[in-house]
Amino acid sequence: MIGKTIKDFPPTAENPRNSEGSFVKLEDGTIIFAYSKFMGEGHQDVSKAYIAFEYSYDNGETFGDEKIMFSPDEVGAKNIMAVSFLQLDNCIIVAYVVRYGFHDLRLHIRKTYDQCKTFTELKCTIPYPGYYVTNNDRLVRLSNNSIIIPTAYHRCLHSDSLAWSSWDSRGVARFFVSEDEGETFIESKGFGALNIGDSNTGLQEPGVIEINKGHLLCYCRTDLGCQYLSHSYDYGKTWSNFSPSKFFSPTSPMSMKRIDEKRILAVYNPVPITPIANEGTSWGRTPLIGAISEDNGSTFSKFFMLENDKLAGFCYTAMYVDGDNILLSYCCGGETDGQCLNRIRIRKLSVQDIYNNLEQSSIIINT
């Protein structure tokens, strides 16, 4: 493992889960870490959750001064979770999903023009109801200044919209694009679906990264042993058919972030070589590795270990790159935490740390 653990947010009886975060840096150098804080009712996705902020005044060496910033009670929702920050030229967007039931979960946004002191009213990004899963740290600003939201649509199967049995696990990848800095979003014509009878996931939890101007790569988790990929060459308006990749993984999300003009960092769970010691609480989401592309996403051929505890799981990574420094947050947990989603960890490393610990992969991963 590389880098150092800055802070763990363990679950407690009153706070049974902390998960899915995102980072943003303010003009004065303060770094804000926002995350989903479950309080009182349980740790399930349908349990009550808030958006909490913690602050770092020393470039990510420590975090504290917690504040509960947004509550589901403000909008009469079951919960709010899976937060993303996005820095624009004159404001910062904070986005999170608002859950009313399996008939309606959609990403909503607020803007702040005064460095996260005050926020605009909550605004829904998707103009019609449905269950649209958008992971944390997923908003992307493209080179043409448009904003894209990758999301997975899931059907509601019956009238009891609060029951898990109403959730159709088979996701359809859809994309919403704003060309007016998040004031309005329009659904792209292109979408992704899997016509594979053996899959119970379809395309879940999509993420997007821009490879070159207008060329976007979308990656989705599946239950087919790997991430499925698709390409767009028109800023997300249309997409190629999704196809399997050599990012071999369990049913677990992947994250990508650009380090610089040529290098991209991918963080994910590979399919383990040895059996998982406690798959019941780890969900098979171990180890957690990073993979580096040095040719702008054409290949990922070198990797490094982030976490390798066989008794725990690691997932839902957020990344903040600031020069040579990288802040990561990810869910982590094992038997003592109840499940791998109940604890969140912040880790700090440098690009030099990565290169000091790179191993050559035996497989060249072509995107």
MARSE-670036 format. One record per atom (N, C-alpha, C): x, y, z. Coordinates in steps of 0.05 Angstrom, whole numbers, plus 32768, in hexadecimal, padded with zeros to 4 digits. Layout:
XYZ ...
//
This chain:
80117FE88000 800080008000 801180198000 8008802E7FF4 801880467FF1 8009805D7FFD 801880748001 800C808B800D 80068087802A 7FF480988035 7FEE80968052 7FD0809B8056 7FC5808D806A 7FAA80928071 7FA880AC8081 7F9780BE8077 7F9380D88084 7F7E80D6809A 7F6880C98093 7F5280C780A7 7F3F80B0809F 7F3680A280B3 7F20808F80B0 7F07809A80BD 7EF0809480B1 7ED6809C80BC 7EC7808280C2 7ECB807780DA 7EBF805D80E0 7EA1806080E7 7E92804B80E4 7E76804C80EC 7E73804A810A 7E5D80548114 7E5580528130 7E38804A8132 7E2E8045814A 7E12803E814D 7E0080548143 7E07806D8148 7DF68083813F 7DFC808B8122 7E1380848118 7E1C808B80FE 7E26807280F0 7E13806180E7 7E1B804680DE 7E29804480C3 7E2B805A80B5 7E3A8058809B 7E4480748093 7E5D80758089 7E68808C807C 7E7380838061 7E6C8091804C 7E7380868031 7E72809B801C 7E7C80948004 7E7A80A27FEB 7E7F80C07FED 7E9980C87FE9 7EA080E47FEC 7EAA80F17FD3 7EB3810B7FD6 7EBE811B7FC0 7ECE81327FCD 7EE2813D7FBE 7EF381527FC7 7EF0816B7FB6 7EF581827FC2 7EF8819B7FB2 7F0B81AD7FC2 7F1A81BE7FB3 7F2D81D07FBF 7F2381ED7FBB 7F2281FC7FD0 7F1982187FCF 7F30822B7FC8 7F2982437FC2 7F3D82577FBA 7F52825C7FCF 7F4B82597FE9 7F5F825E7FFE 7F6F82468005 7F6C82307FF6 7F7B82177FFA 7F6D8203800B 7F57820A8018 7F4881F78028 7F3D81E18016 7F4081C8801F 7F3581B18010 7F1C81A8801F 7F0681A58011 7EED819A801D 7EEA817D8015 7EE4816C8028 7EDC81518022 7EBF814E802A 7EAE81478017 7E928142801C 7E8C8124801A 7E7A811A802A 7E7480FD802A 7E5880F88033 7E4F80E0802F 7E3480D78038 7E3680CD8055 7E2680DA8066 7E2780D38083 7E0B80C8808B 7E0A80AE8090 7DF180A18097 7DEE80A380B6 7DD680AC80BE 7DD280B180DB 7DB880A580E4 7DBA809180F6 7DA380898106 7D94807180FD 7D8F806E80E3 7D7C805A80DA 7D88804080CF 7DA2804080C9 7DAE802880BD 7DC2803080A8 7DCE801B809B 7DE380208088 7DDA801A806B 7DC280128066 7DB9800C804B 7DB68025803A 7DB880228020 7DB58039800E 7D9B80488013 7D87803A801C 7D6D80478021 7D6B8054803C 7D7F8052804D 7D7F805D8068 7D85807B8066 7D7F8089807C 7D8180A6807C 7D9E80AF807B 7DA580C18069 7DC180CA8066 7DC180E88060 7DD780F58068 7DDB81118065 7DF581158055 7DFA812E804C 7E1481358041 7E2381458055 7E3B813B805D 7E4C81488071 7E6581538063 7E6F8169806E 7E8981758064 7E9D8172807A 7EB6816C8073 7ECD81708084 7EE281818075 7EF3818F8085 7F0481A38079 7F21819C8080 7F3381A1806C 7F50819F8070 7F5C81BA806A 7F6C81C4807D 7F7981DE807B 7F9781DB8077 7FA081C28073 7FBD81BD8070 7FC281AA8058 7FB581B08042 7FBA81A28029 7FB48184802B 7FA0817D803A 7F978161803B 7FA68150804F 7FB5815C8061 7FC4814C8075 7FB18144808C 7F9D81548092 7F89814E80A6 7F6E8158809D 7F59814C80A7 7F3D815580A2 7F2E815680BC 7F1C816980BE 7F0B816C80D6 7EF7818280D3 7EED818C80E9 7ED981A280E9 7EC0819A80DA 7EB5818280E1 7E9F817880D2 7E86818980D4 7E77818B80BD 7E5E819980BD 7E4A818980AC 7E32818580B6 7E1D817980A6 7E12818F8094 7E15818C807A 7E0F81A28068 7DF381A0805C 7DEB81878055 7DD181838047 7DC2816C8053 7DA8816E8056 7D97815A8063 7D8281518050 7D7A81378051 7D63812E8041 7D49813B804A 7D4781448063 7D2F8150806D 7D28816A805E 7D3D81778053 7D3881908044 7D26818C802C 7D2681748021 7D16816F8009 7D038158800D 7D00814E8025 7CED8138802B 7CF6811E801E 7D108119801C 7D1B8101800F 7D2180EC8024 7D2480D3801B 7D2D80BD802C 7D4A80C28034 7D5B80C88021 7D7680CF8027 7D8380DE8010 7D9B80E88015 7DAB80F58000 7DC780E98003 7DD580E47FED 7DEF80D77FEF 7DFE80D97FD5 7E1780CD7FD4 7E2780CC7FBC 7E2D80E87FB1 7E3F80F67FBF 7E4381127FB9 7E5A81167FA4 7E58812A7F94 7E6D81327F80 7E7181507F82 7E8A81587F80 7E9181757F7C 7E9A81797F5F 7E9581917F55 7E9F81987F3B 7EA681B67F3B 7EBF81BD7F36 7EC881D87F35 7EC381E47F1A 7EB481FA7F18 7EB082097F00 7EBF82237F01 7EBE82347EED 7ECD824C7EEC 7EC582607F03 7EAB82637F07 7EA282777F1A 7E92826B7F32 7E9182517F34 7E8282457F4A 7E8B82287F4D 7E81821C7F63 7E8581FF7F68 7E6A81F27F68 7E6881DB7F5B 7E4F81CB7F5C 7E5481B57F71 7E4081B17F82 7E3F81997F93 7E25818A7F8B 7E2981717F86 7E1381607F7C 7E1081487F8D 7DF7813E7F90 7DF281257F9F 7DD7811A7F96 7DD381007F99 7DBA80F47F92 7DA680F77FA8 7D8D80FC7FA1 7D7780FF7FB3 7D6480E87FAF 7D6080D87FC4 7D5080C07FC3 7D3480C37FCF 7D2080BF7FBF 7D0480BE7FCA 7CFA80A17FCB 7D0680907FBB 7CFE80747FBA 7D0A80687FA1 7D03804F7F9B 7D0E80427F83 7D00804C7F6A 7CEC805D7F6D 7CE0806A7F56 7CED80847F4F 7CFE808F7F62 7D0980AA7F5D 7D2280AE7F6D 7D3980AC7F60 7D5380B37F6A 7D6280C17F54 7D6880DB7F58 7D7480EB7F43 7D8A80FD7F4F 7D9D81047F3E 7DB281167F47 7DA881337F47 7DAE81417F5E 7DA7815D7F61 7DC0816D7F66 7DC081867F5F 7DD781977F63 7DD081B07F71 7DE581BB7F7E 7DE581D67F89 7DFE81E47F7F 7DFE81FE7F7D 7E16820E7F76 7E1D82207F8E 7E3782257F90 7E4182387FA3 7E53824C7F95 7E4D82667F98 7E5D827B7F8C 7E6F82897FA1 7E6F827F7FBA 7E7F828C7FCF 7E9082777FDE 7E9B82647FCF 7EAD82507FDB 7EA182407FF1 7E8982357FEB 7E7B82227FFC 7E71822F8017 7E6D82498017 7E608255802E 7E418254802C 7E3782598014 7E1A8257800F 7E1682487FF5 7DFE823D7FF1 7DF8822C7FDA 7DDD82347FCE 7DDA82317FB4 7DC182367FA7 7DAD82207FAF 7D9482247FA7 7D8082107FAC 7D8681F67F9D 7D7C81E07FA8 7D8181C67F9B 7D7281C47F81 7D8081BA7F6C 7D7481B87F52 7D79819C7F47 7D6481907F3C 7D6681757F30 7D7281767F14 7D8481647F0E 7D9281647EF4 7D8381537EE0 7D7181427EE9 7D64812F7ED6 7D4681377ED5 7D3C813D7EBE 7D21814A7EBD 7D0981387EC0 7D0D811E7EC4 7CF6810C7EC7 7CFD80F77EDC 7CEA80EE7EEB 7CEF80DC7F01 7CF880C17EF8 7D0880B47F09 7D1280997F04 7D2880947F17 7D33807C7F18 7D4880747F2A 7D6280757F1B 7D72808B7F1F 7D8A80907F10 7DA280917F23 7DB2807D7F22 7DC9807B7F35 7DE1808A7F29 7DEA809E7F38 7E0280AD7F31 7E1580AA7F48 7E2C809E7F44 7E40809A7F59 7E4B80B57F63 7E5980B37F79 7E6880CA7F83 7E7F80D17F71 7E8780EB7F71 7E9F80F47F62 7E9D80EE7F45 7E8580F17F39 7E8180E97F1D 7E7D81007F0A 7E7881197F13 7E73812F7F00 7E8D81357EF2 7E8B813A7ED7 7EA381407EC7 7E9D81597EB6 7EB0816C7EB7 7EAF81837EA5 7EC1817C7E8D 7EB6817F7E75 7EC481777E5D 7ED3818F7E51 7EE381897E3D 7EF4819E7E31 7EE581B47E22 7ECC81AE7E1B 7EBB81C37E0F 7EAA81D17E24 7EB181CD7E3E 7EA481DA7E55 7E8881CF7E5B 7E7F81BA7E4D 7E6681AD7E55 7E6B819B7E6D 7E5681947E7A 7E5781827E92 7E4781697E8B 7E5381527E92 7E4581397E8C 7E40812A7EA6 7E28811F7EA9 7E21810D7EBF 7E1C80F17EB5 7E2D80DE7EBC 7E2780C27EB5 7E1580B67ECA 7E0180A77EC2 7DEF809C7ED6 7DE480817ECB 7DDB80707EDD 7DCF80577ED6 7DB180577EDE 7DA080527ECA 7D8380527ECF 7D7A80367ED6 7D6A80347EEC 7D5F801B7EF4 7D41801D7EF7 7D32800A7EEC 7D15800A7EED 7D0A80057F0A 7CF380107F0F 7CE4800A7F27 7CD07FF47F1F 7CD07FDD7F2D 7CC27FC67F23 7CA57FC37F2D 7C9E7FD07F43 7C837FCF7F4C 7C7C7FE77F5D 7C647FE97F67 7C5980017F73 7C6680077F8F 7C717FF37F9C 7C7D7FF87FB6 7C9A80037FB1 7C9C801D7FAD 7CB580287FA5 7CCA802A7FBB 7CC380227FD3 7CD780237FE9 7CE380077FEE 7CD97FF37FE1 7CE27FD77FE6 7CF97FD07FD2 7D0E7FC37FDD 7D247FBB7FCC 7D1B7FA97FB4 7D057F9A7FB8 7CFC7F897FA2 7CF27F997F8A 7CEE7FB47F8E 7CE67FC47F78 7CFC7FCD7F66 7D157FC87F6E 7D2C7FD27F5F 7D357FBE7F4A 7D357FC77F31 7D407FB67F1C 7D5E7FBC7F1B 7D6E7FA87F21 7D8B7FAB7F23 7D997FB07F09 7D8B7FAB7EF2 7D987FAD7ED8 7D987FCA7ECF 7DB07FD67ECF 7DB37FF27EC9 7DB67FF87EAB 7DAD800F7EA3 7DB1801A7E88 7DC080337E8B 7DD780357E7D 7DE8804D7E7F 7DDC80647E6F 7DD8807A7E7D 7DCD80927E70 7DDF80AA7E78 7DDD80BF7E67 7DEF80D67E6B 7DDF80F07E68 7DE581027E7A 7DD7811C7E7A 7DED81327E78 7DE981447E65 7DFE81587E5E 7DF281747E62 7E0381867E6E 7DFC81A27E71 7E1081B27E61 7E0581C57E51 7E1681D87E42 7E1481F47E4D 7E0781F77E65 7E0482117E71 7E0C82117E8E 7E2282037E94 7E2E82027EAE 7E1B81F77EC4 7E0C81E37EBC 7DFB81D67ECF 7DE081E27ED4 7DD881F57EC4 7DBD82017EC8 7DA881EE7EBD 7DAD81E17EA7 7D9B81CD7E9C 7DAB81B57E91 7D9E819E7E92 7DAB81857E88 7D9881787E73 7DA4816E7E5E 7D9581607E49 7DA081447E46 7D8E81307E44 7D9781157E41 7DA381107E25 7DBA81037E24 7DC780FC7E0B 7DB680E77DFC 7DB880E87DE2 7DAA80D47DD2 7DB680B87DD6 7DD080B77DDA 7DDD809D7DDE 7DD980937DFA 7DD780787DFC 7DD6806B7E17 7DE1804F7E13 7DE480417E2A 7DEF80267E29 7DDE80127E37 7DDB7FFB7E2C 7DCC7FE57E38 7DD97FCB7E30 7DD77FB77E42 7DE17F9C7E3C 7DCA7F897E37 7DCB7F7C7E20 7DB77F687E19 7DC47F4C7E1F 7DCA7F487E38 7DD77F2F7E40 7DC67F237E56 7DBA7F0C7E51 7DA77F007E64 7DB37EF87E7E 7DCD7EF27E7E 7DDA7EE87E97 7DE27EFF7EAA 7DDE7F187EA1 7DE77F2E7EB2 7DCF7F397EC2 7DD47F3B7EDD 7DC07F477EEE 7DC67F647EF4 7DDC7F6E7EEA 7DE47F8A7EEF 7DDE7F9C7ED7 7DE07F917EBF 7DE07FA47EA9 7DF97FB57EAB 7DF67FCF7EA6 7E0B7FE27EA8 7E067FF47EC0 7E167FF17ED5 7E117FFF7EEE 7E2880147EF3 7E2180297F02 7E33803C7F0D 7E4880467EF9 7E3F80527EE3 7E52805B7ECE 7E6380737ED8 7E7B80757ECC 7E8C808C7ED0 7E9680947EB4 7EA080AD7EB2 7EA980B77E98 7EC380C77E9C 7ED580C47E89 7EED80D57E88 7EF180DD7E6B 7EFB80F67E67 7F0080FF7E4C 7F1D80F87E45 7F2080E87E2F 7F3A80DF7E26 7F4880F47E16 7F3A80FE7E01 7F4381147DF1 7F2B81267DED 7F2F813D7DE0 7F1981507DDC 7F0281427DCF 7EEC81407DDD 7ED381347DD2 7ED281167DD4 7EE981097DD9 7EEA80EC7DDC 7EE780E47DF9 7ED180D87E00 7ECB80D07E1B 7ECC80B27E1E 7ED580A87E34 7ED4808C7E3B 7EC180887E52 7EAE80767E50 7E9C806F7E65 7EA280537E6E 7EA2804F7E88 7EA780347E94 7E91802E7EA8 7E8780157EA8 7E71800D7EB9 7E787FF27EC6 7E6F7FEF7EDF 7E727FD67EEC 7E5D7FC27EE2 7E647FA97EE2 7E517F937EDA 7E567F7B7EEC 7E457F677EE9 7E497F4D7EF7 7E557F397EE4 7E627F427ECF 7E6D7F317EBA 7E8B7F2E7EBB 7E977F367ED2 7EB37F327ED7 7EC57F497ECE 7EBA7F5E7EC4 7ECB7F757EBB 7EBA7F8E7EB9 7EC87FA47EB6 7EBB7FBD7EAF 7EB57FBD7E91 7E9D7FC87E8A 7E967FCB7E6E 7E9B7FE87E66 7EA57FEC7E4D 7EAD80067E44 7E9E800F7E2B 7E9C80297E28 7E9080357E10 7E9E804F7E0B 7E9E80587DF1 7EAB80707DE9 7E9780847DDC 7E9B809D7DE1 7E8D80B27DD3 7EA180C57DC6 7E9C80CD7DAE 7EAE80DF7DA0 7EA180FA7D9A 7E8B81007DA8 7E7D81197DA4 7E7481257DBE 7E8681247DD2 7E80812F7DED 7E6881237DFA 7E6381097DF5 7E4F80FB7E04 7E3380FA7DF7 7E3181047DDF 7E1781047DD2 7E0F80E87DC9 7E2280DA7DBE 7E1D80BE7DB5 7E3380AD7DC0 7E2D80927DC2 7E4080807DCF 7E4280667DBF 7E59805A7DBE 7E5D80407DB2 7E50802A7DC3 7E4C80137DB8 7E427FFC7DC8 7E567FF67DDE 7E4B7FEF7DF6 7E5C7FE87E0C 7E687FCC7E07 7E817FC97E0E 7E8F7FAF7E0A 7EA17FA97E22 7EA77F8F7E26 7EB87F887E3D 7ED47F927E3A 7EE07F987E51 7EFC7FA27E51 7F0D7F8E7E60 7F277F957E62 7F3A7F857E72 7F3D7F917E8E 7F2C7FA47E96 7F2A7FAC7EB2 7F197F967EC0 7F257F7F7EC5 7F177F697ED2 7F107F717EEE 7EF77F6E7EF6 7EEF7F777F11 7ED57F697F19 7ED07F687F33 7EB67F5E7F3C 7EA17F747F37 7E897F707F42 7E747F857F3F 7E7B7F9C7F51 7E8C7FAD7F48 7E977FC37F58 7E9E7FDA7F46 7E9A7FF37F4F 7E9F800A7F3E 7EBC80107F3A 7EC3801C7F24 7EDE80267F1E 7EDD80447F1D 7EF480517F22 7EF6806E7F20 7F0E80757F10 7F0C808B7F01 7F2380957EF2 7F2680B37EF6 7F3F80BD7EF6 7F4480D97EF9 7F5E80DF7EE9 7F5E80F77EDD 7F7580FF7ECE 7F8A810B7EE1 7FA481027EDE 7FBA810D7EED 7FC581257EE0 7FC981237EC5 7FD381397EB5 7FCA81347E98 7FD681427E85 7FCC81407E69 7FCF81247E5D 7FE181147E67 7FE680FA7E5B 7FDF80E27E6E 7FDF80E77E88 7FDD80D17E9B 7FC180D17EA8 7FB680B97EAA 7F9C80B47EB6 7F9F809E7ECB 7F9280A27EE2 7F92808F7EF8 7F7780817EFA 7F7780677EF9 7F5F80577EFE 7F6280487F18 7F4C80487F28 7F4C80397F42 7F3580267F41 7F3A800D7F47 7F257FF97F46 7F2D7FE07F55 7F1A7FCD7F57 7F207FB27F63 7F247F9F7F4C 7F3C7F937F4A 7F3F7F7E7F36 7F337F647F41 7F2E7F527F2F 7F257F377F38 7F3C7F2B7F47 7F387F237F60 7F4E7F197F70 7F597EFE7F66 7F737EFB7F6A 7F7F7EE27F61 7F7A7ECC7F75 7F787ED37F8F 7F737EBF7FA4 7F577EC47FB0 7F4B7EB07FBC 7F307EB37FC6 7F2E7EC97FDC 7F187ED77FDD 7F147EEB7FF1 7F0E7EDE800C 7F1B7EE88021 7F187EDC803C 7EFC7EDF8047 7EF07EF68043 7ED67EFC804E 7EC57F0B803A 7EBC7EFD8026 7EAD7F0B8010 7E937F16801A 7E887F0C8030 7E6E7F15803A 7E6E7F328041 7E847F3C804D 7E867F598054 7E977F688040 7EA97F5B8032 7EBA7F6A801F 7EAD7F6C8004 7E997F5B7FFE 7E8B7F5A7FE5 7E9E7F547FCD 7EB57F497FD3 7EC97F437FBF 7ED87F5C7FB5 7ED47F727FC2 7EE07F8B7FB9 7EFB7F907FC6 7F0D7F7E7FC2 7F287F807FCB 7F3A7F6E7FB9 7F527F767FB3 7F607F8E7FBC 7F557FA77FAD 7F607FBE7FB4 7F5B7FD77FA5 7F767FE07F99 7F767FE37F7F 7F8F7FEA7F71 7F8B80047F60 7FA180107F5A 7FA180267F46 7FB0801C7F2E 7FA780257F17 7FB4801F7EFD 7FBA803A7EEF 7FD1803C7EE3 7FDA80557ED6 7FDA80517EB8 7FCF80657EAA 7FD380677E8D 7FE5807E7E88 7FFA807A7E78 800D808F7E71 800980987E55 7FF5808D7E47 7FF080957E2B 7FD4809F7E27 7FCA80AE7E3B 7FB080BB7E39 7F9980A77E36 7F9B80917E44 7F85807E7E45 7F8580697E30 7F9980687E1F 7F9A80537E0B 7F9F80387E18 7FB280377E2B 7FB8801E7E39 7FBC80257E57 7FB680117E68 7FBC80127E84 7FCD7FF97E89 7FE77FFD7E8D 7FF97FE67E8E 80097FE37EA7 80067FF77EBA 80157FF67ED3 80017FFA7EEA 80067FEC7F00 7FF37FEF7F17 80027FF07F31 7FF37FF97F46 7FFE7FFA7F61 7FE87FF37F75 7FF07FE97F8C 7FDD7FE07FA0 7FD67FF77FB3 7FBC7FFB7FB7 7FB2800E7FCB 7FA980017FE5 7F997FEC7FE2 7F907FDC7FFA 7F8F7FBF7FF2 7F977FAD8005 7F967F917FFF 7F8D7F808017 7F7D7F8B8029 7F727F7C803F 7F5D7F698035 7F627F4F8039 7F507F3A802F 7F367F38803F 7F367F458056 7F1E7F448067 7F0C7F5D8063 7F147F6F8051 7F057F88804E 7EFF7F8D8030 7EED7FA0802B 7EE77FA88010 7EEC7FC6800D 7EF27FCE7FF4 7EFA7FEA7FEE 7EEC7FF27FD3 7EDE80097FD3 7ECF80107FBB 7EC6802D7FBD 7EBA80377FA7 7EAF80527FA5 7EC580687FAB 7ED980677F99 7EF080797F9C 7EEA80957F91 7EF380A97FA0 7EF480C57F96 7F1280CD7F95 7F1980DD7F81 7F3480E57F7D 7F3681037F79 7F4A810F7F87 7F4F812C7F83 7F6D812E7F7D 7F7481387F65 7F90813B7F5D 7F9881587F5F 7FAD815E7F6E 7FB6817A7F72 7FD4817A7F6E 7FDD817E7F55 7FF9817C7F4F 800481607F53 8018815D7F65 802381437F6A 801481337F7F 800181417F8D 7FF381347FA3 7FD881297F99 7FD081127FA4 7FB681067F9E 7FA880FF7FB8 7F9081087FBB 7F7F80FF7FD1 7F6B80EB7FC7 7F6880D57FD5 7F5580C07FCE 7F4280BD7FE6 7F2980B97FE0 7F1680AF7FF5 7F0980967FEA 7F0380837FFB 7EF5806B7FF2 7EE8805D800A 7ED280508004 7EC5803F8018 7ED78028801F 7ED880218038 7EE9800A8040 7EDD7FFF805A 7EDE7FE5805C 7ED37FD98075 7ED27FBB8072 7ECF7FAF8089 7ECD7F928089 7EBA7F89809E 7EC17F7380AB 7EAE7F6680BE 7EA77F7880D5 7EBA7F8780E0 7EB57F9880F7 7EA37FB080F0 7EA27FB780D6 7E927FCE80CD 7E777FC680C3 7E727FAC80C1 7E587FA280B7 7E587F9D8099 7E657FAE8089 7E677FAA806D 7E7D7FBD8063 7E857FBA8049 7E9B7FCA803F 7E947FE78039 7E7A7FEE803A 7E7280098034 7E70801B804D 7E7380118065 7E6C8020807D 7E8280338087 7E9A8030807E 7EB080418086 7EBC804F806E 7EC480688071 7ED28075805B 7EED807E8064 7F00807D8051 7F1D80838057 7F2780988044 7F3780AA804E 7F4680BD803D 7F6380B5803E 7F6F80B28026 7F8B80AC8023 7F9880C18012 7FB180C88019 7FC080DB8009 7FD980CE7FFF 7FDF80D37FE5 7FF780C97FD9 800180DD7FC4 801880D87FBA 802380E97FA5 802780D97F8B 802A80E87F76 802F80DB7F5C 804A80CB7F5E 805D80D77F6D 807680C97F70 807380AF7F80 806180AF7F94 805B80977FA3 805180817F8F 804080897F7D 803680767F69 804C806A7F59 805E807B7F4E 807380717F3D 808880617F4C 808B80667F66 809D80567F76 8092803A7F7C 807880367F76 806C801C7F7D 805E800F7F66 806380177F4D 8056800C7F36 80617FF07F30 804F7FDF7F28 80567FC57F1E 804C7FC27F02 805B7FB47EF1 80537FB07ED6 803D7F9B7ED5 80267FA17ECA 80117F8D7EC8 80177F797EB2 800E7F607EB5 80127F4C7EA1 7FFE7F507E8A 7FEA7F617E8E 7FD67F667E79 7FD57F837E72 7FD77F897E59 7FD37FA47E4F 7FB57FA97E4C 7FAB7FBD7E5A 7F8F7FC37E5A 7F897FD87E45 7F7E7FD07E2F 7F787FE37E19 7F5C7FEE7E1D 7F5980087E1C 7F3F80147E1D 7F35801A7E01 
//
